[in-house]
Amino acid sequence: MSYYQRHVFFCLNRRDDGRACCATHDAERLQAHAKARIQELGRSGRGLVRVNKAGCLDRCDEGPCLVVYPEAVWYTYVDEQDIDEIIERHLLGGEPVERLRLPDAA
């Protein structure tokens, strides 16, 4: 078994040259929301869920993104409700949220 049941990485990349980046979509605040929510639910730590910050995940042009391992499911999101749905359905329930899922790389 992996150290964490699920490991979440939020892209927090910031670009100052005008190109798309996750930071302009409130990624840092929403990552903090996800981390706090997992802690509130008592689901953080070894054998459970870890929510991390990441540098560029190279998908900024698809909107703000995060990836959940070990399933390698990529998501985009808009607000707290989207993050809460990912937490409830995928991180806790094991069911990917298809409406927020980014396509797999070809």
URFENPE-V678401 format. One record per pair of residues at least 12 apart in sequence whose ideal C-beta (glycine too) atoms are under 10 Angstrom apart, sorted by the first residue. I is the first residue (numbers start at 1). J is the second residue. D is the distance in Angstrom with one decimal. If there is no record, write none. Layout:
BEGIN
i;j;d
I;J;D
I;J;D
END
This chain:
BEGIN
i;j;d
1;47;7.4
2;47;8.7
2;69;8.1
2;70;5.9
3;45;9.9
3;46;6.2
3;47;7.7
3;48;10.0
3;50;8.2
4;44;9.2
4;45;8.2
4;46;7.1
4;47;7.1
4;48;6.6
4;49;6.4
4;50;4.6
4;51;9.8
4;52;9.8
4;69;8.3
4;70;8.8
5;43;8.8
5;46;9.4
5;47;6.1
5;48;5.6
5;49;6.3
5;50;9.0
5;70;8.5
5;91;8.5
5;92;9.7
5;94;9.3
6;38;9.5
6;43;9.2
6;48;7.9
6;49;5.0
6;50;7.7
6;51;9.3
6;68;5.7
6;69;6.9
6;70;7.3
6;71;7.7
6;73;9.6
6;87;10.0
6;90;7.7
6;91;5.3
6;92;8.9
6;94;8.8
7;49;7.6
7;50;5.0
7;51;8.4
7;52;7.0
7;67;8.9
7;68;7.4
7;69;4.6
7;70;7.4
7;91;9.9
8;31;8.6
8;34;6.7
8;35;8.7
8;38;8.4
8;49;6.9
8;50;6.9
8;51;4.7
8;52;6.6
8;54;9.4
8;66;5.9
8;67;7.3
8;68;5.3
8;69;7.8
8;73;9.9
8;75;9.2
8;83;9.9
8;86;8.3
8;87;9.0
8;90;9.2
8;91;6.9
9;31;9.2
9;50;9.3
9;51;8.4
9;52;5.2
9;53;7.8
9;54;4.1
9;55;9.5
9;57;6.8
9;65;9.1
9;66;6.3
9;67;5.2
9;68;8.2
9;69;7.5
9;74;9.9
10;22;7.6
10;27;5.8
10;28;8.1
10;30;7.2
10;31;3.8
10;32;9.2
10;34;7.1
10;35;8.9
10;51;7.2
10;52;7.1
10;53;6.0
10;54;6.2
10;57;8.7
10;64;8.0
10;65;8.0
10;66;4.6
10;67;8.6
10;75;9.8
10;77;9.3
10;83;9.3
11;23;8.5
11;25;9.6
11;27;6.3
11;31;9.0
11;53;8.7
11;54;5.5
11;55;7.5
11;56;6.3
11;57;4.2
11;58;8.5
11;59;7.0
11;60;6.6
11;63;10.0
11;64;6.9
11;65;5.1
11;66;6.8
11;67;8.3
11;74;9.9
12;27;5.1
12;28;5.3
12;30;9.7
12;31;6.5
12;52;9.8
12;53;5.1
12;54;6.6
12;55;7.2
12;56;8.7
12;57;9.4
12;64;9.1
12;66;9.9
13;27;8.0
13;54;8.1
13;55;6.0
13;56;3.9
13;57;7.3
13;58;8.7
13;59;9.5
13;60;5.7
13;64;9.5
13;65;9.4
14;27;8.9
14;28;8.8
14;55;9.5
14;56;9.1
14;60;9.7
15;56;8.4
15;60;7.5
19;60;7.4
19;61;8.0
20;59;9.6
20;60;4.7
20;61;4.8
20;62;8.4
20;63;8.1
20;64;9.6
21;56;7.9
21;60;4.9
21;61;9.2
21;64;8.9
22;54;9.2
22;56;8.2
22;57;7.9
22;59;8.5
22;60;5.4
22;62;9.6
22;63;7.8
22;64;4.3
22;65;6.3
22;66;8.7
22;76;9.4
23;60;8.8
23;64;8.4
24;60;9.0
24;64;8.4
25;60;9.1
25;63;6.5
25;64;3.8
25;65;9.2
25;76;8.9
25;77;8.3
25;78;7.9
25;79;9.8
26;64;7.5
26;77;9.6
26;78;9.0
26;79;8.2
26;80;9.7
27;53;8.9
27;54;9.7
27;60;9.5
27;63;9.9
27;64;4.8
27;65;8.4
27;66;8.3
27;77;8.8
28;53;7.7
29;80;9.0
30;64;7.3
30;66;8.6
30;77;6.6
30;78;9.0
30;79;7.5
30;80;6.9
30;82;8.3
30;83;5.5
31;51;6.7
31;52;8.2
31;53;5.9
31;54;9.0
31;64;9.5
31;66;7.8
31;83;8.6
32;51;8.9
32;53;9.1
33;51;9.5
33;79;9.3
33;80;5.5
33;83;5.7
33;84;8.3
33;87;9.4
34;49;9.3
34;51;4.9
34;52;9.9
34;66;8.0
34;77;9.3
34;80;8.9
34;83;5.0
34;84;8.6
34;86;7.7
34;87;6.5
34;91;8.6
35;49;9.4
35;50;8.9
35;51;4.2
35;52;8.4
35;53;8.9
36;51;8.9
37;49;10.0
37;51;8.6
37;80;8.6
37;83;7.3
37;84;6.7
37;87;5.7
37;88;9.3
37;91;9.4
38;50;8.3
38;51;5.6
38;87;6.6
38;91;7.1
38;92;8.8
39;51;8.7
41;87;7.6
41;88;9.2
41;91;9.2
41;92;7.3
43;87;8.4
43;91;7.3
43;92;6.5
48;91;9.1
48;92;9.5
49;68;9.2
49;87;8.3
49;91;5.3
49;92;7.9
50;69;9.6
51;66;8.8
51;68;9.9
51;83;9.8
51;87;9.1
51;91;8.6
52;66;9.6
54;66;8.3
54;67;8.2
57;74;8.3
58;105;9.9
59;74;6.8
59;76;8.5
59;102;6.7
59;105;9.0
62;74;8.3
62;76;6.1
62;102;5.6
62;103;8.5
63;75;9.5
63;76;4.2
63;77;7.9
63;78;8.2
63;100;9.9
63;102;8.2
64;76;6.1
64;77;6.0
64;78;8.1
64;82;9.5
65;77;8.2
65;102;6.3
66;83;8.5
66;86;7.7
66;100;9.5
66;102;9.4
67;102;8.7
68;86;7.6
68;90;6.1
68;91;6.9
68;96;8.1
68;97;9.9
71;90;8.1
71;94;8.8
71;96;7.1
72;104;7.9
72;105;9.5
73;86;9.1
73;90;6.9
73;96;5.0
73;97;8.6
73;98;9.8
73;100;9.5
73;101;6.4
73;102;8.6
73;104;8.7
74;96;9.9
74;100;9.4
74;101;6.8
74;102;4.0
74;103;8.0
74;104;7.3
74;105;8.6
75;90;8.2
75;96;8.4
75;97;6.9
75;99;9.7
75;100;4.7
75;101;5.9
75;102;6.3
76;99;10.0
76;100;6.0
76;101;8.2
76;102;5.6
77;97;9.3
77;100;6.0
78;100;8.8
82;97;8.1
82;99;8.9
82;100;5.8
83;100;9.4
85;97;5.5
85;99;8.5
85;100;7.2
86;100;6.5
86;101;9.7
END
